[in-house]
Amino acid sequence: MHHALAAFGIAIVLAETMEPVQADYGQELAAGFYIVGGFFIAEYLLRLIAAPAKPGHEHLAAWRARALWSVSPGGIFDLVCALPGVLFMTERSWASFFGFI
């Protein structure tokens, strides 16, 4: 599901770069981007919630396990993946650019 939605998000960003497609399907593309962005935001939040259950973190306080996960390479990568969804809600042009990168 994760990889399929990542590919779908890339396809949406690429489709938005073509003016005729954007003019004809702008609302549908925006809805698709909301779905993809929402998925990655939810994935980040769920991984953050589940961080205390990560092997090796059982002895840590829940807040500390979550803090350690959020600054780990995996946590930072998941945050970067969720940022286009967050940006799309505030600044649409930057979201598309950041999502493409």
Secondary structure as UniProt FT lines:
FT   HELIX           2..16
FT   HELIX           19..50
FT   HELIX           51..53
FT   TURN            55..56
FT   TURN            58..59
FT   HELIX           62..70
FT   HELIX           73..90
FT   HELIX           92..100
//
